[in-house]
Amino acid sequence: MPSRILLIETSTALCSVALAGDGRIVAARESTEPRAHAALTAPYVQEVLQEGGLRAADLDAVCVSAGPGSYTGLRVGVSTAKGICFAAGVPLLSVGTLDVLVAQAQADGLLPEGCRYVVPMVDARRMEVYTAVYTPDGERLTEVEPRVVDADGFREERAAGPVLFIGDGAGKCRELLDAPGARFVQACPRASAMLSPALREFEAGHFRDVAYFEPFYLKDFVATVSRKKLF
């Protein structure tokens, strides 16, 4: 089924937008500029639509990364996606951030030979990550959870054979989790990697309620008080 889907990924430090048409990426924009998601996401949307020769109303759907990830980044992405859907009258899709990382590993040929497990990791500060365990073909085997990584982490998966750890939380875990056959790829999820899971959601008709959809934060946002003296 021909489909034109706008893809928005803002769950980590990478601000990323892509446009898919007929099963391939036709335009993409991304930036790692710090704290720039709010400033860049909407212009990137406009740029990829112009490059693809489309208006928002021409889209078949908008797909946004649902989380877990950065509270602020997720809010920017979801707010942008909802605004487009409301204004243009197009349906909303969402894909989990960890699912995007697994799809990215598959698309980029990052799976080690004989890979038994893929463990996507989104950085949650210090030695904590948002994570789950997947098969190499993308089936999720465990619940998505926040997990503090120590030397005993993922012992069964590491013992079973080659395992890929991928995400912006993977690099900091290398020293603790390194084992024969383990591969660590430090990477942020990209909008272009959302294509396959977004198409599956689209073809299955798994559309979200635009009014009530909320990101999957996994943990409550905790506001902090600045230590700087204002007066």
Secondary structure as a PSIPRED ss2 file (coil, helix, strand):
# PSIPRED VFORMAT (PSIPRED V4.0)

   1 M C   1.000  0.000  0.000
   2 P C   1.000  0.000  0.000
   3 S C   1.000  0.000  0.000
   4 R E   0.000  0.000  1.000
   5 I E   0.000  0.000  1.000
   6 L E   0.000  0.000  1.000
   7 L E   0.000  0.000  1.000
   8 I E   0.000  0.000  1.000
   9 E E   0.000  0.000  1.000
  10 T C   1.000  0.000  0.000
  11 S C   1.000  0.000  0.000
  12 T C   1.000  0.000  0.000
  13 A C   1.000  0.000  0.000
  14 L C   1.000  0.000  0.000
  15 C E   0.000  0.000  1.000
  16 S E   0.000  0.000  1.000
  17 V E   0.000  0.000  1.000
  18 A E   0.000  0.000  1.000
  19 L E   0.000  0.000  1.000
  20 A E   0.000  0.000  1.000
  21 G E   0.000  0.000  1.000
  22 D C   1.000  0.000  0.000
  23 G C   1.000  0.000  0.000
  24 R E   0.000  0.000  1.000
  25 I E   0.000  0.000  1.000
  26 V E   0.000  0.000  1.000
  27 A E   0.000  0.000  1.000
  28 A E   0.000  0.000  1.000
  29 R E   0.000  0.000  1.000
  30 E E   0.000  0.000  1.000
  31 S E   0.000  0.000  1.000
  32 T C   1.000  0.000  0.000
  33 E C   1.000  0.000  0.000
  34 P C   1.000  0.000  0.000
  35 R C   1.000  0.000  0.000
  36 A C   1.000  0.000  0.000
  37 H H   0.000  1.000  0.000
  38 A H   0.000  1.000  0.000
  39 A H   0.000  1.000  0.000
  40 L H   0.000  1.000  0.000
  41 T H   0.000  1.000  0.000
  42 A H   0.000  1.000  0.000
  43 P H   0.000  1.000  0.000
  44 Y H   0.000  1.000  0.000
  45 V H   0.000  1.000  0.000
  46 Q H   0.000  1.000  0.000
  47 E H   0.000  1.000  0.000
  48 V H   0.000  1.000  0.000
  49 L H   0.000  1.000  0.000
  50 Q H   0.000  1.000  0.000
  51 E H   0.000  1.000  0.000
  52 G H   0.000  1.000  0.000
  53 G C   1.000  0.000  0.000
  54 L C   1.000  0.000  0.000
  55 R C   1.000  0.000  0.000
  56 A H   0.000  1.000  0.000
  57 A H   0.000  1.000  0.000
  58 D H   0.000  1.000  0.000
  59 L C   1.000  0.000  0.000
  60 D C   1.000  0.000  0.000
  61 A E   0.000  0.000  1.000
  62 V E   0.000  0.000  1.000
  63 C E   0.000  0.000  1.000
  64 V E   0.000  0.000  1.000
  65 S E   0.000  0.000  1.000
  66 A C   1.000  0.000  0.000
  67 G C   1.000  0.000  0.000
  68 P C   1.000  0.000  0.000
  69 G C   1.000  0.000  0.000
  70 S C   1.000  0.000  0.000
  71 Y H   0.000  1.000  0.000
  72 T H   0.000  1.000  0.000
  73 G H   0.000  1.000  0.000
  74 L H   0.000  1.000  0.000
  75 R H   0.000  1.000  0.000
  76 V H   0.000  1.000  0.000
  77 G H   0.000  1.000  0.000
  78 V H   0.000  1.000  0.000
  79 S H   0.000  1.000  0.000
  80 T H   0.000  1.000  0.000
  81 A H   0.000  1.000  0.000
  82 K H   0.000  1.000  0.000
  83 G H   0.000  1.000  0.000
  84 I H   0.000  1.000  0.000
  85 C H   0.000  1.000  0.000
  86 F H   0.000  1.000  0.000
  87 A H   0.000  1.000  0.000
  88 A H   0.000  1.000  0.000
  89 G C   1.000  0.000  0.000
  90 V C   1.000  0.000  0.000
  91 P C   1.000  0.000  0.000
  92 L E   0.000  0.000  1.000
  93 L E   0.000  0.000  1.000
  94 S E   0.000  0.000  1.000
  95 V E   0.000  0.000  1.000
  96 G C   1.000  0.000  0.000
  97 T H   0.000  1.000  0.000
  98 L H   0.000  1.000  0.000
  99 D H   0.000  1.000  0.000
 100 V H   0.000  1.000  0.000
 101 L H   0.000  1.000  0.000
 102 V H   0.000  1.000  0.000
 103 A H   0.000  1.000  0.000
 104 Q H   0.000  1.000  0.000
 105 A H   0.000  1.000  0.000
 106 Q H   0.000  1.000  0.000
 107 A H   0.000  1.000  0.000
 108 D C   1.000  0.000  0.000
 109 G C   1.000  0.000  0.000
 110 L C   1.000  0.000  0.000
 111 L C   1.000  0.000  0.000
 112 P C   1.000  0.000  0.000
 113 E C   1.000  0.000  0.000
 114 G C   1.000  0.000  0.000
 115 C C   1.000  0.000  0.000
 116 R C   1.000  0.000  0.000
 117 Y E   0.000  0.000  1.000
 118 V E   0.000  0.000  1.000
 119 V E   0.000  0.000  1.000
 120 P E   0.000  0.000  1.000
 121 M E   0.000  0.000  1.000
 122 V E   0.000  0.000  1.000
 123 D E   0.000  0.000  1.000
 124 A C   1.000  0.000  0.000
 125 R C   1.000  0.000  0.000
 126 R C   1.000  0.000  0.000
 127 M C   1.000  0.000  0.000
 128 E E   0.000  0.000  1.000
 129 V E   0.000  0.000  1.000
 130 Y E   0.000  0.000  1.000
 131 T E   0.000  0.000  1.000
 132 A C   1.000  0.000  0.000
 133 V C   1.000  0.000  0.000
 134 Y E   0.000  0.000  1.000
 135 T C   1.000  0.000  0.000
 136 P C   1.000  0.000  0.000
 137 D C   1.000  0.000  0.000
 138 G C   1.000  0.000  0.000
 139 E C   1.000  0.000  0.000
 140 R E   0.000  0.000  1.000
 141 L C   1.000  0.000  0.000
 142 T C   1.000  0.000  0.000
 143 E C   1.000  0.000  0.000
 144 V C   1.000  0.000  0.000
 145 E E   0.000  0.000  1.000
 146 P E   0.000  0.000  1.000
 147 R E   0.000  0.000  1.000
 148 V E   0.000  0.000  1.000
 149 V C   1.000  0.000  0.000
 150 D C   1.000  0.000  0.000
 151 A C   1.000  0.000  0.000
 152 D C   1.000  0.000  0.000
 153 G C   1.000  0.000  0.000
 154 F C   1.000  0.000  0.000
 155 R H   0.000  1.000  0.000
 156 E H   0.000  1.000  0.000
 157 E H   0.000  1.000  0.000
 158 R H   0.000  1.000  0.000
 159 A H   0.000  1.000  0.000
 160 A H   0.000  1.000  0.000
 161 G C   1.000  0.000  0.000
 162 P C   1.000  0.000  0.000
 163 V E   0.000  0.000  1.000
 164 L E   0.000  0.000  1.000
 165 F E   0.000  0.000  1.000
 166 I E   0.000  0.000  1.000
 167 G E   0.000  0.000  1.000
 168 D C   1.000  0.000  0.000
 169 G C   1.000  0.000  0.000
 170 A C   1.000  0.000  0.000
 171 G H   0.000  1.000  0.000
 172 K H   0.000  1.000  0.000
 173 C H   0.000  1.000  0.000
 174 R H   0.000  1.000  0.000
 175 E H   0.000  1.000  0.000
 176 L H   0.000  1.000  0.000
 177 L H   0.000  1.000  0.000
 178 D C   1.000  0.000  0.000
 179 A C   1.000  0.000  0.000
 180 P C   1.000  0.000  0.000
 181 G C   1.000  0.000  0.000
 182 A E   0.000  0.000  1.000
 183 R E   0.000  0.000  1.000
 184 F E   0.000  0.000  1.000
 185 V E   0.000  0.000  1.000
 186 Q E   0.000  0.000  1.000
 187 A C   1.000  0.000  0.000
 188 C C   1.000  0.000  0.000
 189 P C   1.000  0.000  0.000
 190 R C   1.000  0.000  0.000
 191 A H   0.000  1.000  0.000
 192 S H   0.000  1.000  0.000
 193 A H   0.000  1.000  0.000
 194 M H   0.000  1.000  0.000
 195 L H   0.000  1.000  0.000
 196 S H   0.000  1.000  0.000
 197 P H   0.000  1.000  0.000
 198 A H   0.000  1.000  0.000
 199 L H   0.000  1.000  0.000
 200 R H   0.000  1.000  0.000
 201 E H   0.000  1.000  0.000
 202 F H   0.000  1.000  0.000
 203 E H   0.000  1.000  0.000
 204 A H   0.000  1.000  0.000
 205 G C   1.000  0.000  0.000
 206 H C   1.000  0.000  0.000
 207 F C   1.000  0.000  0.000
 208 R E   0.000  0.000  1.000
 209 D C   1.000  0.000  0.000
 210 V C   1.000  0.000  0.000
 211 A C   1.000  0.000  0.000
 212 Y C   1.000  0.000  0.000
 213 F C   1.000  0.000  0.000
 214 E C   1.000  0.000  0.000
 215 P C   1.000  0.000  0.000
 216 F C   1.000  0.000  0.000
 217 Y C   1.000  0.000  0.000
 218 L C   1.000  0.000  0.000
 219 K C   1.000  0.000  0.000
 220 D C   1.000  0.000  0.000
 221 F C   1.000  0.000  0.000
 222 V C   1.000  0.000  0.000
 223 A C   1.000  0.000  0.000
 224 T C   1.000  0.000  0.000
 225 V C   1.000  0.000  0.000
 226 S C   1.000  0.000  0.000
 227 R C   1.000  0.000  0.000
 228 K C   1.000  0.000  0.000
 229 K C   1.000  0.000  0.000
 230 L C   1.000  0.000  0.000
 231 F C   1.000  0.000  0.000
